[in-house]
């Protein structure tokens, strides 16, 4: 087989982070090549380098495609050469028809006038090729995610694709749809379309892939052929690294059960009949740090937000107890009153008012705490903010500073301050160290340790397994809306967590 | 550290810039008017008229600020003012109800209008632009219907006093008006005291205070302006009732927006609605409240205009919504919501009012007046954006 694509020693640096470190990848013509790795390992970055999202010159290393060097100035360049990427979040316009979406930016037109009969006819042919039985005039938004995925592939085919890149194509699909998609991949392979698939799901990979490249921490670890593929080998390659960060020493001293959730379920807010959380039960003791592990999109954030004042989903069922007593968490203010805080994973969009100063952000969730008879005491507000600035070492010239000017780590401390000011007994921390540098991570860990020593319960959601292993007394493993396992501090290892997830995926599929 | 100093200065620059612009415009017109050989621009009848003729804009702008801070817009306030004015006329002239009853009933009607629109905006998440555009048309039609295409008037003296009355002189001095002088002196004292207190607090909180010279310079200018206006009014007929109403409302709304829990929450809703929601704030109820409040203020403005014209007319209130919105943006509020101050809005409305009057005295045609006002609005917002991007 001839080599279609060769990426040599690709290095891509973002401010403060080396996302890719001399990664090499070779793809043979006509094969399906899988790329595996943990969240944040650099898979998507590598594909963005290939597809021209990061243009030639913004990274180091060389790409040879079809025997000639590839110098993309943008996505259009790579598409012209037949390299098409289908992102995890589909890029279709829901209010337009299939035909309009298929030829978006690539219209069937002479002198700017679209020939609809021809476009409809071509759309019909493409839909037959991907096995989608819908009229070309159907509105895309009314079709399911599985069918939309097929439309994306049809769109790629319309551009004479030679190398098709699918980024976690089955993540949002039901089983039957995922099956059909994998069949289609094999059909396209028979027609000579080379494909790269990014996926976590090992059963899928072993079904379609000819070779696998495992990426970890921005470096390619290994490339395995079909014969070498085994779950154990892939898991070891995916997680087998040293502890990259240090964690504060803790002597866990869990007390009575503080927080209990039983049989918690909820539905997707828009897609009727799609259950997102499926009968989750868990508990947190006083002074305990409990983790929830799982891949992205498995419902961890949805679980936390649905418990916190039904901020996610609808059709909630299940019960929540604090200190053994049932509590009402049906609104955010009731959840706060019950002693629960939720520190969001997306602090800029959901946690902070960026254009407001630090002190106003800190007081926001507990304005009553700085007011008497509904009138704000600004002196008290400033004192409170100043107190947290010292306690959590928020690095800023003053609490009047707008939070937009702070670094990620300091912004996270402001969000933490805001929730600490509500005097919570239980803190749910969703990806508490995402997007902050290593030094600041250690400070956040230290704060967590101190909070646990004060007898508060902490429930930490994280995609970084070393962090969970380094901080947690117990870890729940979540997959597809369910708790699929529970590991104590002594039992837990990255391999065991991965194995629980991967085996569950295997079972579900 | 340098950054903070800069941003603190930029913040002061904005507030001071507004005030400076108002002073500059007044001075400019004074010079231009005297150059034409006309009587002094800042004489008592003109000052009185600025407040009489623009009181409704200031009142509407107070409510509009809350709406815009919460991230919405209300296009219906002109029609709402016309409709409530017509209601007041119908209650007073046709049903002959006593004036206090009319005032209360009309304010309630205004609140209901606001509630009817706020319901769809807040709880159904229909864009406020559309809801209030519909409200603008419906209420204009309802005004025509209620008035039967006719003017209703005239009103009893006690109703007219709402806009054209003056406060009585309890000291019995009459010339100059003693109570006016006393109130003016008190006002200067209070303004200086509040300024000093805020400055002390800034220093206490470790915020870079503005330079002392700037602070005292500004306070002196404000004191001189208030003193001058007060003295002029005292030598004429005293303080107009409208000015008292405006001052009281301005103080109440400034306090509400800056010093109360609910006021703070409105800014949070406009600044980041999702974050506000996740902080336990019931954002829908706040948005609903803003619209009810706007309706009540529109009714007050409607009554004041009706009282000044001494009749309710089908065409009343045309374009008020745009004057109010312009005042809010000249006053420094952001289109995206989450920022803006009451004092800025009042100054913004006064800038528009002074320009209206000055250009009319100078004999500038309505054509040029419109163009100049449009450019001033644009310039004020460009100034803001420029400052922010710098």
Boltz contact constraints between the chains, C-beta under 6 A:
constraints:
  - contact:
      token1: [A, 332]
      token2: [B, 280]
      max_distance: 6.0
  - contact:
      token1: [A, 333]
      token2: [B, 280]
      max_distance: 6.0
  - contact:
      token1: [A, 336]
      token2: [B, 280]
      max_distance: 6.0
  - contact:
      token1: [A, 350]
      token2: [B, 274]
      max_distance: 6.0
  - contact:
      token1: [A, 350]
      token2: [B, 275]
      max_distance: 6.0
  - contact:
      token1: [A, 350]
      token2: [B, 278]
      max_distance: 6.0
  - contact:
      token1: [A, 351]
      token2: [B, 275]
      max_distance: 6.0
  - contact:
      token1: [A, 353]
      token2: [B, 271]
      max_distance: 6.0
  - contact:
      token1: [A, 353]
      token2: [B, 272]
      max_distance: 6.0
  - contact:
      token1: [A, 353]
      token2: [B, 275]
      max_distance: 6.0
  - contact:
      token1: [A, 356]
      token2: [B, 271]
      max_distance: 6.0
  - contact:
      token1: [A, 364]
      token2: [B, 268]
      max_distance: 6.0
  - contact:
      token1: [A, 364]
      token2: [B, 279]
      max_distance: 6.0
  - contact:
      token1: [A, 365]
      token2: [B, 279]
      max_distance: 6.0
  - contact:
      token1: [A, 365]
      token2: [B, 280]
      max_distance: 6.0
  - contact:
      token1: [A, 367]
      token2: [B, 261]
      max_distance: 6.0
  - contact:
      token1: [A, 371]
      token2: [B, 261]
      max_distance: 6.0
  - contact:
      token1: [A, 374]
      token2: [B, 260]
      max_distance: 6.0
  - contact:
      token1: [A, 374]
      token2: [B, 261]
      max_distance: 6.0
  - contact:
      token1: [A, 375]
      token2: [B, 259]
      max_distance: 6.0
  - contact:
      token1: [A, 375]
      token2: [B, 260]
      max_distance: 6.0
  - contact:
      token1: [A, 376]
      token2: [B, 259]
      max_distance: 6.0
  - contact:
      token1: [A, 382]
      token2: [B, 205]
      max_distance: 6.0
  - contact:
      token1: [A, 397]
      token2: [B, 1]
      max_distance: 6.0
  - contact:
      token1: [A, 397]
      token2: [B, 4]
      max_distance: 6.0
  - contact:
      token1: [A, 398]
      token2: [B, 206]
      max_distance: 6.0
  - contact:
      token1: [A, 400]
      token2: [B, 207]
      max_distance: 6.0
